[in-house]
């Protein structure tokens, strides 16, 4: 291409820069692909080549996390494909645009899918159309448009079967696995999709399957170490095909899994290894650590620093509409203020109420919100209200069935209320059940934290040998937090042991 350009044979040079860009994109060399596509576009290609170059350029930008630039390019490509009447390519570009926007704003991604489906309605079955249906199902799930998930994914599977594409079938099936009510069914289906996608080299779907299996293994307290391994695999696949933002999304989850396993001292080194392997630019690397710092500060027991960092993070997140990310930040805010209230006499709990209400509006599980309000009222000594909220949570759960996660929420709420009402026997029993659940699934940090609660409940009960048992629990927790490197919790435990 460069020699042809020197010979002023620009039309042929454009063709070869185009091929170079496609080859780089296929080899996951996305920055190089971006460069070659730009060079080709500067040579005034014909319209059909021009729009193909825009499609490739948009994808190269998207995979590097340059989402605003990618959106502009994709919009240009959509306009041209619409004028050409090419519904297949238009569906494909809408899918890519949605994936780019999803990193910023779930609701915008969902609206883009709706826009594309409206334009494609009534056109013939095609791979691009099937991809957009699958993507629409995925964005509907994350935007809490739950009634649209299954119909869209079913249509995607049927159309993908008719055009003979396995990756769209796998992608839509992964979304349907996410939407199942029984988490064990979700896990089984996700494991099937991992086998299918890995065997057939379907990288995007394989990454999604590993990532979502990790979520279920962790969230439903099956096995924290297995969750970490699947998330690691998802991040490795993302590096393989150059999806930098996808890898960073996986690393966000990995950060939490390492903390849950008590690896506070090594988590940042582990993350840095991945970031260097993927050649992530320094500014983006710094942004990643800045966004995850609140998790580490909280886990170390540096709650005031964590609170400042979380408030700043929440303000940043509210500029977008990524529902689950906002929910997660609110949950960390709630936990931090609860710890300050418990260990440092921090009495202003108004932010907790605001965060719970916002999570309720965002679609958090109803029983989770009710237990949260129950705990909040217990801390405020409003016992009648606390009992009412916990009873409402139990009624919600009766319609859902049991799971280790629900059992954990129940035991934590029961402990909080019993502890506040000085019903020490109940507090001890609920706390022991929580520890058993967390220990069985490998939640090392949570076990260490819950041992403090158990020690406090035993001190409150103060039956023969209770103080010795409390001292043993405090010492065990202190040993664990010392090994992890959590100075705030170390100080709390040293104060208790001294008393």
Secondary structure, 3 states (H helix, E strand, C coil): CHHHHHCCCHHHHHHHHHHHHHHHHHCCCHHHHHHHHHHHHCCCCCHHHHHHHHHHHHHHHHHCCCHHHHHHHHHHHHHHHHHHCCHHHHHHHHHHHHHHHHCCCHHHHHHHHHHHHHHHCCCCCCHHHHHHHHHHHHHHHHCCCHHHHHHHHHHHHHHHHHHCCHHHHHHHHHHHHHHCCCHHHHHHHHHHHHHHHHHCCCHHHHHHHHHHHHHHHHHCCCCHHHHHHHHHHHHHHHHHCCCHHHHHHHHHHHHHHHHHCCCCCCHHHHHHHHHHHCCCCHHHHHHHHHHHHHHHHHHHCCHHHHHHHHHHHHHHHCCCCCHHHHHHHHHHHHHHHHHHHHHHCCCCCHHHHHHHHHHHHHCCCHHHHHHHHHHHHHHCCCHHHHHHHHHHHHHHHHCCCCCHHHHHHHHHHHHHHHHHCCCHHHHHHHHHHHHHHHHHCCCHHHHHHHHHHHHHHHHHHCCCCHHHHHHHHHHHHHHHHHHHCCHHHHHHHHHHHHC
